[in-house]
Amino acid sequence: MTLRFLFFLVEGSDDRRFAEQVVVPICPAGFTHVQVWDYAQQKPERVRSFLRSVECMGSEYFFLCDLNRAPCVMDRKGRIVEPYRCIRSDRIVVVARSIEAWYAAGMDEAAAQRLRLRPPDRTDDFDKQKFDKMMEDAGFHSRTDLMAEILKGFSRQEAVERNNSLKYLRRRLEALGQG
């Protein structure tokens, strides 16, 4: 049996939690090992070394980053390629606009009712400030707590319908499964 590895490089703990609970379970079955790796606190040399190792193993990876205030996806990808140099831009998945958008996108009706919130119709322009407002409206004092509650009733189907960058990641994962 051939070992196949898939890595998700993520920015921080909120991204890690999302990747582990939402993304990893939908990865193509042909992968024997799927791992989430935090890059934000690493020195660029360490990230470059990790990426070279992944490439040498013949493994697959996706580098997840928030769009934040970048004017467009291509600009954000350029800002990622610059310090890491060896990264393949086709492996960068830019989360529109921040990881909070992916959380909000998957809030199902039951979770929305439980939290006394209205799920957003679209989250492509959803940012940290909108999530903070949602947190306030739901009576939470912690983003982490609200994220955990949303994950309890997370709908992947609704999420990909509400957020184009998450839909893009799903398509990329499906393509890996066919290749």
C-alpha positions as CSV (number, residue, x, y, z in Angstrom):
1,M,0.0,0.0,0.0
2,T,1.4,3.4,-1.0
3,L,1.4,6.0,1.7
4,R,-0.2,9.3,0.7
5,F,0.1,12.4,2.9
6,L,-2.0,15.6,2.8
7,F,-1.0,18.6,4.9
8,F,-3.0,21.7,5.7
9,L,-0.9,24.7,6.7
10,V,-2.9,27.0,8.8
11,E,-2.4,30.4,10.6
12,G,-3.6,29.8,14.1
13,S,-5.8,27.9,16.6
14,D,-9.1,29.0,15.1
15,D,-8.0,27.8,11.7
16,R,-6.6,24.6,13.1
17,R,-9.9,23.8,14.9
18,F,-11.9,24.4,11.7
19,A,-9.5,22.4,9.6
20,E,-9.5,19.4,12.0
21,Q,-13.3,19.4,12.5
22,V,-14.6,20.4,9.1
23,V,-12.0,20.0,6.4
24,V,-10.1,16.9,7.4
25,P,-13.2,14.7,7.6
26,I,-14.0,15.5,3.9
27,C,-10.6,14.8,2.6
28,P,-10.4,12.2,-0.2
29,A,-10.2,8.6,1.1
30,G,-6.9,7.8,-0.7
31,F,-4.8,9.7,1.8
32,T,-3.3,7.5,4.6
33,H,-2.3,10.5,6.7
34,V,-3.8,14.0,6.9
35,Q,-2.1,16.6,9.2
36,V,-2.8,20.2,10.1
37,W,0.4,22.3,10.7
38,D,0.5,25.8,12.1
39,Y,2.8,28.1,10.2
40,A,2.1,31.6,11.5
41,Q,4.4,31.3,14.6
42,Q,7.2,29.6,12.6
43,K,10.2,31.4,11.0
44,P,10.0,31.6,7.2
45,E,13.1,29.3,6.9
46,R,11.2,26.6,9.0
47,V,8.1,26.9,6.8
48,R,10.3,26.7,3.6
49,S,12.0,23.6,5.0
50,F,8.7,22.0,5.8
51,L,7.3,22.7,2.3
52,R,10.5,21.3,0.7
53,S,10.1,18.1,2.8
54,V,6.5,17.8,1.8
55,E,7.4,18.2,-1.9
56,C,10.3,15.7,-1.6
57,M,7.9,13.1,-0.1
58,G,5.6,13.6,-3.1
59,S,2.9,14.7,-0.7
60,E,0.1,17.2,-1.2
61,Y,-0.6,20.3,0.7
62,F,-2.8,23.3,0.9
63,F,-1.7,26.6,2.5
64,L,-4.7,28.3,4.1
65,C,-4.5,32.1,4.7
66,D,-7.0,34.9,5.4
67,L,-7.7,37.5,2.7
68,N,-7.9,40.1,5.5
69,R,-7.4,43.6,4.0
70,A,-5.7,42.5,0.8
71,P,-7.4,44.1,-2.2
72,C,-7.7,40.7,-4.0
73,V,-6.8,37.0,-3.9
74,M,-3.8,37.4,-6.3
75,D,-2.3,40.2,-4.1
76,R,-2.7,38.0,-1.0
77,K,-1.1,35.0,-2.7
78,G,1.8,37.3,-3.7
79,R,2.3,38.3,-0.1
80,I,2.5,34.7,0.9
81,V,4.8,33.6,-1.9
82,E,7.3,36.3,-1.1
83,P,8.6,35.2,2.3
84,Y,8.2,31.4,1.6
85,R,9.4,31.5,-2.0
86,C,9.2,27.7,-2.6
87,I,5.4,27.6,-2.1
88,R,3.3,26.8,-5.2
89,S,0.7,29.5,-5.6
90,D,-1.8,27.0,-6.8
91,R,-1.6,25.4,-3.3
92,I,-2.6,28.6,-1.6
93,V,-6.3,28.8,-0.6
94,V,-7.3,32.3,0.5
95,V,-10.1,32.4,3.0
96,A,-12.5,35.2,2.1
97,R,-12.3,37.3,4.2
98,S,-11.2,35.5,7.4
99,I,-11.7,32.1,9.0
100,E,-14.6,33.6,10.9
101,A,-16.5,33.7,7.5
102,W,-16.1,29.9,7.1
103,Y,-17.5,29.4,10.6
104,A,-20.4,31.7,10.1
105,A,-21.1,30.1,6.6
106,G,-21.8,26.7,8.1
107,M,-24.2,27.8,10.9
108,D,-27.3,25.6,10.4
109,E,-30.9,26.6,11.3
110,A,-30.8,24.6,14.6
111,A,-27.6,26.3,15.7
112,A,-28.9,29.7,14.6
113,Q,-32.1,29.2,16.7
114,R,-30.2,27.9,19.7
115,L,-27.9,31.0,19.5
116,R,-30.7,33.4,18.7
117,L,-29.0,34.4,15.5
118,R,-29.9,34.7,11.9
119,P,-27.4,32.8,9.6
120,P,-25.9,35.1,7.0
121,D,-27.0,34.5,3.4
122,R,-23.4,35.0,2.1
123,T,-20.1,35.2,4.0
124,D,-17.7,36.2,1.2
125,D,-17.3,39.6,2.8
126,F,-17.7,38.5,6.4
127,D,-14.8,39.7,8.5
128,K,-13.7,39.5,12.2
129,Q,-15.8,42.6,13.0
130,K,-19.0,41.0,11.7
131,F,-18.2,37.9,13.7
132,D,-17.6,40.0,16.8
133,K,-21.1,41.6,16.3
134,M,-22.6,38.1,15.9
135,M,-20.8,37.1,19.1
136,E,-22.2,40.1,21.0
137,D,-25.7,39.5,19.6
138,A,-25.5,35.8,20.8
139,G,-24.3,36.9,24.3
140,F,-20.9,35.3,24.0
141,H,-17.7,36.9,25.5
142,S,-15.3,34.6,23.6
143,R,-14.9,34.0,19.9
144,T,-13.6,30.5,20.7
145,D,-16.8,29.6,22.6
146,L,-19.1,30.9,19.8
147,M,-17.0,29.0,17.2
148,A,-17.3,25.8,19.2
149,E,-21.1,26.2,19.4
150,I,-21.3,26.8,15.6
151,L,-19.3,23.7,15.0
152,K,-21.8,21.6,17.0
153,G,-24.4,22.3,14.3
154,F,-22.1,22.9,11.3
155,S,-23.6,22.2,7.8
156,R,-20.8,21.7,5.2
157,Q,-23.4,21.9,2.5
158,E,-24.8,25.3,3.6
159,A,-21.2,26.5,4.2
160,V,-20.1,25.9,0.6
161,E,-23.2,27.5,-0.7
162,R,-22.6,30.6,1.4
163,N,-18.9,31.1,0.9
164,N,-17.0,30.8,-2.5
165,S,-13.6,30.3,-1.0
166,L,-14.8,27.3,1.0
167,K,-16.5,26.0,-2.2
168,Y,-13.1,26.4,-4.0
169,L,-11.3,24.4,-1.3
170,R,-14.0,21.6,-1.6
171,R,-13.5,21.5,-5.4
172,R,-9.7,21.3,-4.9
173,L,-10.1,18.4,-2.5
174,E,-12.5,16.6,-4.9
175,A,-10.0,17.0,-7.7
176,L,-7.3,15.5,-5.5
177,G,-9.5,12.5,-4.9
178,Q,-9.9,12.0,-8.7
179,G,-6.2,12.4,-9.5
